[in-house]
Amino acid sequence: MTEKEAAKKAVKWGQKTEMTYFGYWVSGVYSNADLYSNYAGLKFYLGLTRDISVGNKVRKATVSLHDGIWMVNERTGFRENLLKPFISNHLNEAYNPNKFFNVLKFRKVIRKIVREKSCKQWFDRYPNMTKAEMEAATKTLELWNGEDYGFTPSDKFITIANTCFDSDPKAEAADQD
């Protein structure tokens, strides 16, 4: 299969395992950030020995073979940029929300914990951020540089936007499902 087909297959596998034995079934959590981490790791490892695209830029292979010896490709900016292209808010579960299984009203409990332990810290750190800005920031994380990493939307997300700002009756109704 082509590299694109293989990446799509890897994304589907990640979604399946996140929905079953590595996520939802074990912890009750389906993590889009975990899916991003999987995809970023795939891209990172592909980029060790060959050029890859990251957004609209081509990232040179991290190492290359010279006379049978693997050598760091210094022109990649290896020392400054080894991981930097792969670190983003996609890893931040405050921005890239989880879906929670609702056994014993689990979502209601999680939402309460977020309100009690996270909202004040969030507003202290980002005092001028609006609900619309937070929602927009979350929306931008559905793809990574235009690539599908497996983000799975849900109306059952517990987010800063639908928990810390004025109460969201739709989100809280989803907690009852």
C-alpha positions in Angstrom: 0.0 0.0 0.0 1.0 3.6 -0.4 2.4 5.6 2.5 -0.9 7.6 2.6 -2.9 4.4 2.7 -0.7 2.9 5.5 -1.0 6.1 7.5 -4.8 6.0 7.1 -4.8 2.4 8.3 -2.6 3.3 11.3 -5.1 6.1 12.2 -8.0 3.7 12.0 -6.2 1.2 14.2 -5.5 3.9 16.7 -9.2 4.9 16.8 -10.2 1.2 17.2 -7.8 0.6 20.1 -8.7 3.9 21.8 -12.4 3.0 21.6 -11.7 -0.5 23.0 -8.8 -2.0 25.1 -6.3 0.9 25.2 -8.9 3.5 26.1 -12.7 3.4 26.6 -12.9 -0.2 27.9 -10.1 0.1 30.3 -10.2 3.7 31.6 -13.6 5.0 30.4 -11.7 7.7 28.4 -11.4 8.1 24.7 -8.5 10.6 24.2 -8.0 12.6 21.0 -4.7 13.8 22.4 -3.5 10.1 22.6 -4.5 9.7 19.0 -2.5 12.8 18.1 0.5 11.5 20.1 0.3 8.2 18.2 0.3 10.0 14.8 3.0 12.5 15.8 5.1 9.5 16.9 4.5 7.8 13.5 5.6 10.9 11.6 8.6 11.4 13.9 9.8 7.8 13.3 9.2 8.0 9.6 11.3 11.1 9.5 14.3 9.5 11.1 15.5 8.0 7.9 13.6 9.9 5.2 12.2 13.3 4.3 8.7 13.9 5.5 6.2 16.7 5.1 5.0 18.6 8.2 2.4 20.9 7.0 3.6 22.7 3.9 7.3 22.2 4.8 9.5 19.3 4.0 11.5 18.1 7.0 14.8 16.5 6.0 15.6 13.0 7.4 17.2 13.2 10.9 19.8 10.6 10.0 21.3 9.4 6.8 23.5 6.5 5.7 27.1 7.4 4.7 29.4 4.6 3.7 27.4 2.1 5.8 27.3 4.4 8.9 24.2 6.2 10.2 25.1 9.9 10.7 23.0 12.8 12.1 22.0 15.0 9.3 23.1 18.3 10.7 21.3 20.4 8.1 18.0 19.4 9.7 18.6 21.6 12.7 18.7 18.4 14.7 19.7 19.9 18.0 17.1 22.6 18.0 14.2 20.9 16.1 14.2 17.2 16.9 10.8 17.2 18.6 9.6 20.8 18.2 7.5 20.3 15.1 5.5 17.6 16.9 4.8 19.4 20.1 1.5 21.3 19.9 -1.8 22.0 21.7 -3.0 18.7 20.1 -1.3 17.1 23.2 -3.2 19.4 25.6 -6.4 17.8 26.8 -7.8 21.1 27.9 -7.8 22.1 24.2 -8.1 18.7 22.6 -11.0 17.1 24.6 -11.6 13.6 25.8 -14.8 11.7 25.5 -15.8 10.0 28.8 -17.8 6.8 29.2 -20.8 7.6 31.4 -21.0 4.7 33.8 -22.4 5.8 37.2 -22.7 9.4 35.9 -18.9 9.5 35.3 -19.2 12.6 33.0 -21.1 14.6 35.7 -18.4 13.8 38.2 -15.6 14.7 35.8 -17.3 18.0 34.9 -17.6 18.8 38.6 -13.9 18.1 39.2 -13.0 20.3 36.2 -15.1 23.2 37.6 -13.6 22.8 41.1 -10.0 22.2 40.2 -9.3 23.7 36.7 -11.6 26.6 35.9 -10.0 29.1 38.3 -6.5 28.2 37.2 -7.6 28.5 33.6 -9.1 32.0 34.1 -6.1 33.0 36.2 -3.8 32.0 33.3 -6.0 33.3 30.5 -8.1 36.0 32.0 -9.2 37.5 28.7 -10.0 34.4 26.7 -13.7 34.1 25.8 -15.8 31.0 25.4 -15.9 31.6 21.6 -12.1 31.8 21.4 -11.7 28.6 23.4 -14.1 26.8 21.2 -12.3 28.1 18.1 -8.9 27.0 19.5 -10.4 23.5 20.1 -11.8 23.4 16.5 -8.4 24.1 15.0 -7.1 20.8 16.5 -9.3 18.5 14.5 -6.5 18.1 12.0 -2.7 18.5 12.3 -1.2 20.6 9.6 -4.2 19.5 7.4 -3.6 15.8 8.2 -6.1 13.4 9.8 -4.7 12.0 13.0 -7.9 10.4 14.0 -9.7 13.2 15.9 -13.2 11.9 16.7 -15.9 14.5 17.4 -18.5 14.1 20.1 -21.3 16.1 21.6 -20.3 14.5 25.0 -16.9 16.3 25.3 -16.1 17.9 28.6 -14.2 21.1 27.7 -13.1 24.3 29.3 -15.6 26.1 27.0 -18.6 24.1 28.0 -17.7 23.7 31.7 -15.9 26.8 32.9 -17.9 29.5 31.2 -21.6 29.9 31.7 -23.2 26.5 32.1 -24.0 24.8 28.9 -27.4 23.0 29.2 -26.7 20.9 26.1 -23.4 19.6 27.5 -24.9 18.9 30.9 -27.8 17.1 29.3 -25.3 14.9 27.6 -23.9 14.0 31.0 -27.2 12.4 31.8 -27.1 10.0 28.9 
